[in-house]
Amino acid sequence: MEYYEAANFLFDLRRFQVKPGTESVRALLDHLGDPHENVRFVQVAGSNGKGSTARMVESTLREAGCSVGLYTSPHFDSLRERVRVDGRKMTESALCEFVAEAKPYLVDRAAAGEPLTFFETVTALGLWYFGRSDVDVAVLEVGMGGELDATSVVDPVASAVTNVTLEHTDVLGDTIEEIATTKAYVAPADRPLVTAATSDALDAVRAQAGDVVTVADPSDPDAPENPDLRVNYEGRVNHTESVVSVSVDSGAFAVEARLPMLGAYQAKNAGVAVALARQAAAETGVELDTETVARGLRNAHWPGRFEVMQREPMVVLDGAHNPGAFEVLAAVLSEFDYDDLHLVFGAMHDKDHREMAAALPTPDSVTTCRPNLSRAEDPEILARVFERAGVDSVDSIGSVSAALSSALDRAGPDDCVLLTGSLFCVAEARRRWTRLGIPKAVDSPTDAREVLERAGGTTEAVDAAEDEMVHRVVKTQVERRQARVFETEMARFGGECVAAGLDSDGELHDVVLSGTLAQFDRLLDSLEGHPYGLSDVVADLRGRLGLDDGEPTEQYPWDEGASVMGILNVTPDSFHDGGEFFDADAAIEQAQAMVDAGAEIIDVGGESTRPGADPVSIEDEIRRVVPVIEAVSDLDVAISVDTRRAAVGRAALDAGADILNDVTGLEDPEMRFLAAEREVPVIVMHSIDAPVVPGKEIDYDDVVEDVVEELNERILLAEKAGIPRERVIVDPGLGFGKSKPENFELLSRLPEFEALGCPILVGHSHKSMFELVGQEAGDNLEATIAGTALAVERGADIVRVHDVPENVAAVRVAEATKNPSRFE
């Protein structure tokens, strides 16, 4: 079964109306052999904030060393986002396996007049995947209510009701008390229910659940007396982070943490998350200290929740979708200073648009739009709501991306552009910053068939196009209606376009485009100003194909041509040269030799990341690297520090380093802000674990595209911290969470990383990947040199190596084949 067939089958279940209850899910799981029985579950219910809270719980438990599943909804671009294990969305192959196993049963139930809904089936999918992944804990965001929600098929070890407002009254009840009672059914059998509910809602929760743990800010006038967890929102510290404090057990356990989320309500969510994480940790035998909790909370990134995408003008994406959430959104917005407010608004037709509009400060302009979903409200109706609310400048534009572009055109550098009303609206807008156009090497019909099949093209479409796709080939992702436009227009200009066989608007469609540059140029000209919001896609493709007018800038050694980075390990245990340069004098002598041999960058590292390496304290790492950096800082060479800790990076920059090389891809939250503050380049490596965990296997659908996609999110994180993309260098992370064949595939398809728009670093020197071709790990100079030449030929901007003279020669040979005149 192909992925598009499996996804189409699941999306088709949306035609069945929601029916409360767990019997159907329970029967499906029984049919599948009850794969979830040995998993510990945490359930998070509530009217608002349950997704953010679930993410905080998951991040905190992962920080404590647990393997954690996370089930949330809705998704942004792919159904697989709803089900994650250790931060990675489920694989396409796993989803296909589930559908193949469940489909006959689901068809029988539908034929008997008892069909399962989309949400019921996807919930079963998540529980099935968590069971087969053998996670320690799985965190479930409750869909609606609690008592009759599909997620309540589990017996949780910890659960919460974040808060309660009037919502879904046709299903949950007409009053706050009724809704609170329904939600409180998620209470675990032998542990207290955690809640930040107040007043009548809290009374109803207590009446239903019995034993509860209350979370409150004592300064809140509705707060209960003597809450079990006291929280305090201490305000934002930058445009993406705030500070909260959580105190438990009368101050015996107190945490002050930064959150990558803004708003006073997030303090309550953090308090609920801390209580849930402590209960779940107790069940798994893991102890949570305050440092672990603080780090976990700070890494709980949650897209689309007051997400500041850029500054000058400030652009905010927020998925608020009911009046209560809009009141909170207005409060967060009040923490910022800006001149004019330009609102982009799209919402579902069943929401209270008048109350949502009334909750916000009066905008200076409003542009209404319609996300590509059948439940979305007509933009003209939404425009009339804001006109009646007294807004002078109101426009309605069909697509989300076009509406956002229009607002950005009106905004000055000191203004704020706020896009809100629905997470579906946010998802479409966010693609302006996340869309990838991946170049593909297609030199034969066989290459074409592989690319097209991987993109989900139907057999008929692949058969028709494979012989023609031997020109410039690009793969990107667009909405379903945009894909149809590409198919029509590319055919008109003589090129080829194959779109995924998905029939649904539920997720992005892969599209593979093939043609000459002239054909692409004519295609993109024809799509300018298209009503489906294709302008962002057009601009992105122009840049990818080199059809824009941008002039390259030269600021760093790698801007002119590929550079050699010499490895200088001041460690006793690195895999190739451990101990050789542990003495500072030997390290300095080696650095000078590397510079003399042609190295343009020296990478100084004080901690080994080889498999099984012992961690080094921050103090010891600083003592190792700082004297060496100080001593070599006068050499005519750029100096990078190879570290995963911001404290070490700061000390290294103070000593004279020029570049931060982070093998964990900004896992330390402070690292990105340090790079932004010091305005230095940062190398972001894709890694699963650093140091490497021996024997750990990772499932990829397509190792190259998966790594590109995951690096794209890390780059976005860096940009939101204030690091321009031109100062981010990406490293595919050869040897870190990849098999030997996968490492070679990454090297082979290196040009696809150009989609990220960043310089590319390859670190392959003496690695065990070369055992695949009969070389010995840790001692394979000849293979390393060959890898260097191939990497540069395929587009590497920096190669990180131990043996500088030999690899400098390899780089120069590879560069000369591309541009001989450079060496004249």
N, C-alpha and C positions, 0 to 999 in steps of 0.2 A: 504493500500500500504506500502510495506517495503522500508526502506531507499535505499537499493541497487537497487531496481526497479526504484525508482524515479531518483536516480543519473545516472543510466544507460540510462534512457530516455533522460535526459538533455545532457549527453555527446554524445549521438548518433546524436544530432543536429549539431555537429561539421562537419558532412559530407556536410552540406550546405554551399556554398561559401558566403563570406562577401558581402553584398550589402548595399551601403551607403543609409542613409535616416532614418527618424523617423516614417514613416507612419505605418509600421508593428507593432512597439512597441506601438504606440498610439492606434492602433486598439485592441491589446491584453489587454492593460490597460482598455480600454473602456469595453471590454468583462468582465473584472474582477470588474467593477464598479468604475473605477478611484480611487483606494485606496490611491493614492499619492496626491490628490488634496489639502489636508490641511497641507502638510508638506512644510517647508521652506528648499530650497535646495541651496547648494554651489557647483559650478562646477569648477574643476581644470583641465585645459588643458595644453599642452606643450609637447615639445620633450623629455625633461629629467627633473627629479625632481618632477613630479606632484604627485607621490605616497607619497614621503616624505613630500611634502607641505600639501597634504590632511590630512596626519596623524597629522601634527603640528596643523592644524586648529581644527581637532576633539579633540585633547588632550587639547588645550587651552579652547575651549568652555565647555568641560566636567569639567575642573578645575573651571570654572565660575558657575558651578551648572546646566548646561543644560544637557538634555538627547540627545545624539547625535548618529546618524547612520553614518556608514562609508562603502563606496562601492569602492573596489579596485580590481585590477587584475595584474598578475595572482595569483593563490593561491600556497601554498607550498605543503600541505599534504591533504587538504580537500576542496572541493568546497565551503563548508560553511564558510571558511575563508574570502571569497570575500564580505560577507554581515555581518556586525557587528553592534550591538547596545550596547552602553556604554562599549565598549571594548570586549564584549563576542560575539563569532561567533554565527550565527543563529542556532537554534536547528534542529535536524534531523526531528522531528515531524512537524515543520513548513514547512520545505522544501517538505516533503511528502504531506502536505495539499495543498501547492501551485500547485504541479504537478497534484494532483488529480483534482483540479479545472480547471487548464489550459489545461491539456492534450487533452480533446475532441476537443477543439478549435484548438489547434496546429495540431492535426491530420487532421482535416478538411482543414486547410490552406495548409498543405503539399499535401493532395490529390488533391487540386485545383491547384497545381503547383505554390503556393505562400508560401513556407515554411519560418518560422522564423529561424534565425541562433541561435547558442549557445549563443553568446554574447547578442543578442537582448533579448532572453528569460531570461537569467540570470539577465540582467539589469531590466527587468520587475519584476523578483523575488525580487530584492533588493528594488525597489520602493514599491512593495506590502508589504514587511516585515516592512519597515520603517513606512508605513501608519498604519498597524495594531499594531505596537509597540508604536504609538503615540509619536514619538520623537519630540523634539523641532526644531532640525535642522538635515539635512542629508547632508553629504559631499560626492560628487561623483567625482571619478577620471575618466576623459574622456578616452575612449578607444583609439580612433584614430581621429585626426583632431578636429572637433568641430561642424561645420555646419551640417554635415550629420551623426554624431555619435549618437548611440542609447540613450546616456544619455541626449542628447539635446531635448528630449521629455518634459523636465521640464522647468519651467520659474524660473531661479535662482534669489535669493535675492542678491547674490554676486558671482562673478566668476573671473577667472584669466587665463592668459596664462603665464606660468613660463618662457619659453624661446622657441626659434625656431631654429631648424637645419634641414638640408636636410634629410628627412625620408619618407618612404612610398610614394615615388614619383609617383608610378603607380596609386595611388588613390588621393593624396593630391595636386599634382602639381609638376612641374619641377624646380621651383625656391623658394628661401627663401620667397620672397614676396607672392607668391601664397599660400604657406603653412601657412604663418602667417595670411593671409586674411581668410583662411578656419578656422583656430583655433579661430580667434577673433569673430566668430559668436556666441560664448558662452556668449558674453557681456549681462548683465542684461538690462532690458528695461529702468529702471529709476535710475541706479547707475553706476558709472564709472567702467570700466574693470581694474583690477589690472594686471600689467605685469612687468616682469624683462627683457623683450626683449630689444635689442639694435639695433642701426644702421638701416639698411634697414628693418629689421623685425619690429622694433618699428614703423617706418613710416607706414608700411602696416597695423599694428594693429590699429594705430591712424586713418588711413583713413577708416577702416571698423567700428571700435567701436565708434569713436567720442571722447567721454569723457574717459580719462584713468587716472589711478594712477600709476605713474612710481616708480619702486624700483631699486636702483642701489647703487653700491659702488663707491663713487666719485673718488676713485683712479684708477678705471678701465678706460683705455683710450677710450673705446667705450661708456662710460656712458653718458646719456643725461645731458644737463645742468639743474641744479636745480631740481633734482629728488624729488618727493613728499615724499618718504621714503628713508632715507640714512642708509645704512648698512655697517658694518665693521666686517671682520673676524679677530679675535684676536689670532687665533692659538689654537692648542690643549693643554689641560691641563693635560690629562692623555691618556691612550691608547684607551679610548672609548668616551671621551667628548672633546668638543671644546667650546670656548667662542665667542659669537657674540653680537653685539650691533645693535639696531634698533632705529632710531630716526624719529618721525613723527611730523608734524605740526611745523616745524622749531625748534624742540627740546622741544616743550611743552609736548610731550609724548615720553619718552626715556626709553628703556629697555636694560639692559645688562643681558644676560642669558647664561647658559650652555646648550649645545645641546648634546644629546646622539648620535651624528653623527659628522663625520669629513669632512673637506673640505671647501674651501672658497666659493664654490657654495652654500653650505648650509646656508650661511648668507643671500644670496638673497632669497632662499626658505623660510627662517624664516621671512624675511621682507614681502614677499607676503602673508605668513600665517597670520602675525599680521594684515595686512590690511584687509584680508578676514574675520578674526575673529571679528574685530571691526565692520565691516559692518553687519555681521550676528547677533552679539550681540545687535546692535542697533535695528534690526528688532524684536528681542525677548524681548526687554526691560531690558537686562542685561548689567551692567556696567563692563568693563574690566579695572582693575587697573594694574599697572606695575608688582606688585608682582604676581598676578594671571597669567599674560601672561608669566612671567619668569618661573613660576612653570609648567605651561602647556607645554611650549617648552621643558623643561628639561625632562618631562615624555613622550615625543613623540618617544618612541622606535620604530624602523622600521627595522625588520630583513632583512639581506641580503644586506644591503647598507654599504659597508666598515665595516663589523661587525667583530671585533676582537674576535675570539672564545677562544683563549688560548695564552699563552706566553711560551717561551722557548721550542720549537721555536714559534715565533709569527705566528698564523694562521689567515688569513683574508679571508672572504667570501664577494664577491662583485658581484652584478647582472648586472654590466655594459654590454651592449649588442650592442653598436654602437660606431663608432670612437670618436664622441664627448664625450660620457661617459667615454671612455678609456683615453682620454686626462685629464679629471678631476680625474680619478682614479690614473693616474701617478702623478698628482700634490699632491694628498693626501698621496700617498706612499712616496713621497720625504720628508714628515715631520718626517719620522721615520728613525732611525739608525739601520742597520742590516748588516750582512756579505753577505751571498749569497741569491739570490732570486730564489726560486723554483716555477715555474708557473704550475698550473693545469688548462687546458683550454678546454672548451666544448661550442659549439655554434650552433645556427640554421644555416641551409644551405643557407638562403637568406640574410646573413649578409656579410659585407665587411671585411673578415678576415684579409686581408693584411694590411688594414688601421688600424684595431684594434691592430694588432701585432706591427705595426710601432709606435703606440702611447705610448707603454710601454717602460721602460728601458729594455735593453737586459738581459734576464734571464740567470742564470747560468745553469738551466735545465728546460726543458718543458716536461710535460706529458699531452698528449691530450686524451680526453675521449668522450663518447657519452651518454648524459642523455637519459633516457628511453622514448623517444618521436620520433614519425615518422619524424618530421621536423628537427631533429638533424643531423648535418654534420658528415660524416665518419671521425673517428679519424685519419686515415692514411692521408687523404687529409689535415686535419689541421696540422698534423705533418710536411708535406711537406712545408706548408706555413712558419713555423718557421725555418725549415732548410734553406730555401731560404733567410730568414731574417738574417742568420748568427749565429744562435744558434748552439753550438757544441753538446750539449747533449739533444737529443729529443727522447722520447718514445711515443708510442700510446698504450693505454690500454682500453679495452671495457667499463668497468663500471666506474662511477664517484667515488664510494667509494674505489674501488681498486686503481684508479689513485691517489686519495688523500693519501691512505696508503703508496703507493710507494714513493710519494714526502716526506711524513713525515719520512720515513725510511732513506732517503738521507739527510734530514736537520739536521744541528747541532743546539744546543740550542740558538745560536745568529743569526740564519738564519730567513728568512721570507718565508712562504708558502702562496702563493696567488692563490685562486681558483676563476675563473671568466669566463665571456663569455656569461652567460645566467642565468636568475633567476631560470630556471628549473634545471640547473646544481647546483646552490647554494642550492636549496631545497633538492636535493638528498644528497649533502654533509652534510648539517646541521643536518640530521638525526643521524649522528655519535654522536651528543651531546644531541639530544632530544628524541631518540627512547625509548619507555617504554615497558618493559616486565612485565605485571601485573599478579601476581599469583592469581589463582582462587580456591576457596573452592568448590570442587565438590565431594559430598559424596553420591550422588544418581543420577539415570537417570533424575529425575526432575530438580536437580541442573544443570546437564549437558545441558538439553534442554534450560533452561533459559540463560545460558552462551552463547551457540551456536547461539540462535536466536538473542541475543543482538549484537553479532558480525556480523550479517548479513548473516549467513549460509542459504542456500536454504533449503526448506522443505525436499527434498530428502536426502541431506547431513546430516541434523539434525536427521532424522529418522534412518539413517544408523549408526550414531556414538554415540547416546546418551547412549546406554547401555554399551558401552565400556569405556567411559570417567570417570573412577572412581579412577584414579591414580594421578600423579602429572599433574596439568593443568596450562598452561601459555598462556596468550593472548598477542600478539604483533602486530606490523604493518609493512608490507613490501610492495615492489612493486609487481605488478601483476605477472611478470615472476618469481620473487623469491617465491611467494606463490605457484606457480605450482611445483617448485622444492621441497618445503616442503611437499606438498601433496604426491609426488612420493616417496621421500626418507623416510618419516615417515611410510608410508605403508610398505616399504621394511623391516623395522626393527620391525614391529608388533605394532607400536603405531597408534594414530589417529591424523588426521589433518583435520580441517574444515576451509575453507577460505570463505570470504565474496563472495556473488554472483555478485559482480561488474564485468562487462565485459570490463571496460575501463582502460587505463593507466593514467587517469586524476587525480587519487588520490590514497593514500595509501590504502591497503587492510587489514582489520582485519583478523588475523589468530589465531585460537585456537589449541594448541598442547597438546596432552595428552599421557602419557606413564610412564613407570617406569624410575627411574634415569638411569638404565643401558641402556634402549632404547634411552633416550635423549643423553647419553654419546656417543653411537655409531652413532646416527644421526649427532651430532655436529662434530665428527671426520670425517664423510663422506663429510661434507660440507666445510672443510678447503680448501682454495685455489680455491673455485668454481668460475667460470668465471663471474658470475652475481654480484659480489661484496658482497657476503654474509659474508665475514670475520668479519665485524663490528657486524652483527646480531649474529653470532656465539659467539663472545667474550662477548657480552651483555648477552646472554642466559646462558652462562657458569657461569657468575657472579650471575645471578638471581637464578640459581638452585644450587649454592654452589658447582659447579664442577671445579672451578678454584683453584689455589694453594695459594690464598691470605691469609695472616695471620691477624686476627683481632688485633687491637691495643686497649689498655685501657688507656685513658687519662682523661676522665670525669666521674662523678658519674654514669651516665646512661650506661657506657660501660660494667660494670660488671653485671648489672641487673636493673630492673625497679626502678626508683627513684620517690620520692614524692616531689613535689614542693608546698611549703606552700604559700598561697596568703596573702599578707599583703597590704591591701588597705588603704592608708593614704588620704582618701577622705571622704567628708561628705555625699555622695550620691550614693555610690555603692549599687547594688541591694540586696546583702545579709548582708554585715557587714558595710554598710555606716555609718561613724561617730564613730564606736567603737574604731578605732585606729588612729583617726585624730590627736590626741595629740601625740607628738613625744615620750614622756615617755611611754605611753600605747603601742605604736607601737614597741618600743624596747623590752619591757617586753614580748609582744606577740611573737616576733621573737625568743627570747631565749626559750620560751615555745615550739615553733615549732621544734627548733633544739633538745631540750631535748626529744621530742616525736619521733624523727627519720627523720625529714625532711632533705634532702640533698641539697635542693635549696630553697631560699626565694625569692619570686617575689614581688618586691615593686612597687606599682602603684599609681600615683598621679592624674589620670583622669578616671572617670567612662566611660565605653562604653555601659552601659545599654541602652535599648531603650528610646529615648527621652532625654538622658542626655545632659546637657549644656556643650559646649566646655570650656576648661580651658586655660588661656593664658600660653605661654611658661614660663614666669617668675614665675607665681603662681605654675605651675607644678614642676619647679626646686626647689622652696622654700619648697614644700611639701616633695619631695623624698630625696633630698641631705642630710639633717641632719640625717634622719633615716639610710640611707645607710652608712654614715660615722660612725654612732654609732654601727651598727651591723657588720661592715666589719671585726672586729677582731674575730668574731665567726667562729667556724669550719664548715663553710657552704658556698656553692656557692651562690652568690647574682645576681639576674637578675632584670632588670628594665623594667617594663611594660609601654611602651610608643610608640607613633607613630611618634615622632619628633626626628630628629637627634640631635638637640641642647640639648634636655633633655637627650638623650642617652649619649652625650659627657660629660655633667656635671656629670651624674651618674657614668660613668666609671672613671672620675677623682676622684670621692668620694670613689671609691672602688668596684663598681659593676664589675661582671665578665661576664655577659651575657646580650645581647640585646633581648628583647621580643617585636616584632613588630606586633601588631594586624592588621595592614593594609597591611602586606605582602610587605614591602619595598616601600610603596607609596611615602614616602619622599625620593627623589633621593639620598640625602646625606647619608642616613642610611647605604646603602650597602658599601659605601666607608669608612665610619667610622668603620664598623665591620672589613673590610679588613685592614685598617690602624692599628687598635688596636689588630688584630689577636684574636678576641674573637668570641665565638659561637653566632649565631643569630637565633632566632626563627621566622620563616616565617609562618604567619597564613593566611589561605584563608578567605577572608571576602569580602562582597559586599559593605558594608558601616560600618564604625566605627567612632563615635557611631552608633549603630543600628538604622535604620529608621523604626519606627513602621508600620506594615501593608504592607510593601513592599514585593511583591511576585516575585520570580525568577523562570524561567522555566529551568529545567534541562532535558536532555534526559536520563541520568543515573547520578545521583548526585555523585556517587563515582568516576566514570571514568572522569566526567567533572571536579571535584575538583582536582583529580590527575593530569590531563592534564594542568590545569591552574597553579597549584603549580609548575609543571615541568618548565614552562616558567619563573616563579619567581626565581627558583633555578638557572636556566641558567643565569639570570640577575646577581645574586649574584656571580656566578663563574666568569663571565666576568669582574666583579669589582675586582676580586682577592681573593675571599673567597673560600677556598677548600670545596668540598661537605661535607666532614666529619665534618665541623664546622657549617653546616646548619641543623637546626631542623625544621621539618614540623608539622604544627598544622592544622587539617581539619577544624577548626573553627566552632565547634558545636554551634548553636544558632545564627550564623552570616549569614543571607541570606539563611537560610534553614528552611523548615517546621519541625514540631515535628517528623513525620514519617521519613523524610529525615535524621534528626539527628540520629535516631536509626539505619537507614540503614548504615550510615557512621560508627557507632560504630560496627555494625555487621560485616561489610566487611573491617575492619581495616587492615587485612593482605595485602590487595591490595595496600596499601600505601608503602609497602616494595619495590615496583617497583621504587620508587624515590631514593633509596639508601641512605636515611637519617634517623636519629633517629626520632621517632614519639612522639609527645606530644598530650595528650587528655585533654581538659579543659571542664568538664561537671558538675562541682560542683554546686549543688543547682539550676540548670537551669530549665527554663520553659518546656523543652522537656519532663520532667518527668510528666507533666500534662497528657500526653497521657496514662499513667498507673495509673491515679487517685491520683497523688501526688500534693502537693501544691508548686507552684513556689517560690523559695527563701527559702524554709524550708523543705527540703526533704533529710535528712541525710541518712536514710536507703537506699533510691534509689541511692543516690550518691555513697555509699559504694558498692552497687551491681554493679554500672557502673564501678567503679574502678577495681574491680576484673575481670569483663568481658574485660575491656580495656587491662589490663596486660596479661590476658590469650590469647588475640588476637594480642599481639605484641607491645603494647604501651611501650615506653622506659621511658616516664615521664608522671605522672598524676598531674594535677594542681588542688589543692583542698583547701578548707577553713579549714576543720576539720582534722588536721594532725594525731592525735593518732589513730582514727578509720580507716582512710584510709591507714596508714602505716601497720596496721594489715591485711587489705584486700590485699595489695600488697604482703606481705610476704606469705600469704596463696596461692595466685595465683602463685607466683614464686616457692613455694615449690612443687606445683603439676607438674611443669616442670622440676625441678632439686632439689630434696630433699637433696642431698648430700651437696648442698651449705650451708645448715643450720646446718650441723653436727659439 
